[in-house]
Amino acid sequence: MSPSARPDLPAMLDLLALMVKLRDPVSGCPWDRVQTFATLAPHTLEEAYEVVDAIESGEPAKLRDELGDLLFQVVFYARLAAERGWFEFDDIARAIHDKLVRRHPHVFGEQAVAWEDIKARERTGSGVLADVPRALPALTRAQKLGKRAGRVGFDWTDMRDVRAKITEELAELDEAALEAREHASSDAGGPSPHLVEEMGDLLFAIANWGRHVGADAEGALRAANAKFERRFATMEALARERALVLTALTLAEWEGLWQEAKSAERGLAG
């Protein structure tokens, strides 16, 4: 192991000791003392997303800090488990160490075995889709569900078939939307369950089309969101320069600003 790859054990031990102090029932932090696995879970998701944001920002210091926040989540969970007598932080580290060794036989001198074959063996006895986490972002989970089902043969064999499925789902969504419009006066309780179901089917098909063309649906949508934010901010700036009131703009004026924003972005990229 190279020196740079060797963990700073004193720093890790300090962090674990700090966690014990924060959870001390008498002198600990009031907020930390009352946390549970359930109350921490939303914070963990938030910290994971902040790591992704830091990666996309390209700022090493920001990434370092966000990774620290995420590591603290793991340390916190380990402490909660230790207090219940379930396991310690060392057990977490040993378990992932052993799993990685087991899943990399080609690195540790054993015969080459495909990663997915090893994982499949570890899942023996469980359903094909059993361990796809429900807390994943919906688009990511849709692609993982489709990929997992595909391993046992339940999948489209041609990208064009997926595209045809999207056309089919669009037609069914159109039909559901027309049906909802016809009953709009008698149903004031929000969108109809049928309409929501068809929208979900369409999004699922689009996510798996992304899988077939090699595009990560979640990443693609994140990028599209960021692009929309940039262009909308440009439109707002243009409107301010011209003393335009956003809420008074016509659709044609909005379209003109949008095209200007697109042109400005292309100019910066060029």
ABEGO torsion letter per residue (X at the ends): XBAAABBBAAAAAAAAAAAAAAABAAABBAAAAABBAAAAAAAAAAAAAAAAAAAAAGBAAAAAAAAAAAAAAAAAAAAAAAAAGABBAAAAAAAAAAAAAAABAAAAGBBBBBAAAAAAAAABGBBAAAABBAABBAAAAAAAAAAAAAAAGBBBABAAAAAAAAAAAAAAAAAAAAAAAAAAAABAAEBBAAAAAAAAAAAAAAAAAAAAAGBBAAAAAAAAAAAAAAAAAAAAAAAAAAGBBAAABBAAAAAAAAAAAAAAAAAAAX
